[in-house]
Amino acid sequence: MTLDMRMTRRLPATPAEVFDAYTDAEKQKIWFSILDEQPGIVEIEVDLRVGGQQTAVWGPDRDSLFRETQTFLEIDRPHRLVTESTGGGPDGATMTTRVEVTFEAVDDGTLMTVVHSGFPAPEVRDFFVNEVWVGALDRIEAYLVRGTEPAQA
């Protein structure tokens, strides 16, 4: 049995705009903390090419950082992106998974579909379904609606 998840979200922008929000380091730095009352640490570097990597480090403070390194396996801008993702949290535990994201034009924007596979346990998969991806998609949507406005005035 493989431990996979699939999630979709309609977003109010073109596939190119959603793809860029998802992959551009400067845009990610905005949406990573757009919904936070107290923005924490967000450091992102992206080398968007097959074989290139995206490294993201984030958290509320230097003692509570999460780190994720994604290696780009397939890039078909603005339709599809496939990465191998290795992530870890402040506790030192790590896991490597595969993430496939598609961006499909629909009448009112883009249908973004995430297929995330290779979870080590059902509880981890369920956490990604109920917390990680919902939160990420909420933040991307907020970014697309608000643009580059700061979260706090």
N, C-alpha and C positions, 0 to 999 in steps of 0.2 A: 504494500500500500504506500502510495506517495502522499506526502502531506503538502497539498497545494491550496491556494486560494485564488479566487477570481472576483474582481470588483469592478464595477463600472460607475462612471459619473458623467453627467452632461455638464459641460462647462461653457460659459458665455463668451466664447472667443473662437477664432479660426484655429484649425489644426496647427498652423505654423506658430501662432501666438502661444498656444498651450504647450507645444513642443519646446519653444524657446523659454517659456517660464519654467518648465521642468528641467531644462538642461543648462541654462545660462547662469554662471556663478553669481553675477551681480543681482539678477532677478531672484535667485534662490535666497540670497542674503536678506532680501526684503521679506519674502513670503515665509521663510522659516520662523520669523518672530512677529509677523504681522498681527497675530491674534493674542500675543502675550502682553499682559499688563506691565511686566517688568522685563524688557528684552535682556536676554543673557548673552552668552558667547556664541557667535556663529562665524565659522571660518570655512570657506569653500574654495576649492580650486578645481577647474575643469579643463581637461585636454580632450575635447570632443572629436575623437577619431577612433576607428577600430583599433583596438590595442591600447588606446589611451585610457586614462583613469580620471575619475572624479573622487576627490577626497573631501569629506565633510566632517567637521568637528563642531559639536554644539552641546550646550547645557547651560544650566543656571549660573554656574561658577566653575572655576578651574578645578575644583575637587570633584565635580559631578559631570564629567564630560562623556559624551558618546562619540564614537568614531565609526565612520563607514567609508570603505573604499570600494568603488564600483569600477570594474574593468569593462569597457565597451566592447561587446562581441559583434553586434550588428547595429548599424545606423542607417535608417532610411527616412531622412527628414522630409516632411513632417509626419510621416505615417507610422513608423515603428522604431522601437529602441529595445535592444536586449543587452542586459548586463549580468555579470557575475558580481555579487555583492558580498563583501566580508565586513561584518559589523561587530561592534563590541560596546559594552557599557562600562560604567564606573567599577563594576564588580570584577572586571577582567574576563568574563565569559565572552566567547566569540562564536559566530556561526557564519557559514557561507551558503548563500542561496542564489537562485537565478530569478531575475525579474524581466518580464516581457511586458512592454507597454505599447499600446496602439492608440492612434489618434485618428478618429474617423469623423469626417464632416457630416453633420446633421443639420436640419433646417434651422435650429436655433443655436448653433455653435458647434461644439465638438464632443463626441462621445469618447472619453478616455477610458480604456480598459487595461487593467493591471492583472497579470497572471504571475503570481509569486510562488515559486516552488522550492522544495528541498528543506522544509522546516524539520527540526529534529524531534518535535513532540507536538501533539494536538494543542496543548496549552499555549505554546509559542505561536503557532499558526493563528489561533483564536485571538491572541493579543494583537497580532498584526492586522487581523480583520477588523476588530472592534476598536482599536486605539490608533495604531501607527498609520495605517492607510487612510482611515476616516479623517484623522487629524491632518495628514499631509494634503489630502484633497480639499478639505475645508480651507486650508491656508492658501492653496493655489487658487481656489475659487475667489477667496477674499482679495487676493492680489490682482486677479483679472478684473474684478469689479471695481476695486479702488485705484488700480494702477500703482503709481509710485508714491502715492500719498503716505506720509508716515502714520504709523498706528496711533501715536499719541501726538497731540498738538503741543 
